[in-house]
Structure formats: C-alpha cells, structure tokens
Amino acid sequence: MTWNKPNKDDRSDNVEKLQDMVQNTIENIERAEESLHFSSSEQREQIEAKNQRREESIQAFRAEIQDEANARENGFRE
C-alpha cells in the first residue's frame, strides 16, 4: 500500500494572491455602484448590502495580507 504525501504548504505567493483578491473585490464594488443608477429600490438595497459584505471581506483580506507578510519576513518554513 502506498501513502500519498500531502502537498507542501507553499505560501510564497499568498500576499500577491490576496492583493489580487482585494483589487478584484474593489473593482466589483465599483461596478456595483455604477449599476445603482439603473436599479430599483429593492435591487439598490441588495447591492448596498452586498457591497458592505465586500468591504468587510477587504478588511479581512488586508489583515491576512499583514499576517502573510509577517510570516514571510520571519522566514516561514513548512
């Protein structure tokens, strides 16, 4: 019987991936805000609620970016 080895935890590009996620989320917020001009009041409420959740996600991404940057600076190794 052969055992599969787990994949190595490669965190080398996590900061960059998280930064891309922040940028994509910001772009989604901007697109959603542009669509507010053409939305009904119900759609407007939904868009605003979703953008609020997106803002919260951005805060979480930024905290994780800081954690990953600190790990990188401290020489994270598996």
Buried (B, 14 or more C-beta within 10 A) or exposed (E): EEEEEEEEEEBEEBBEEBBEBBEEBEEBBEEBEEEEEEBEEEEBEEBEEEBEEBEEBBEEBEEBBEEBEEBEEEEEEE
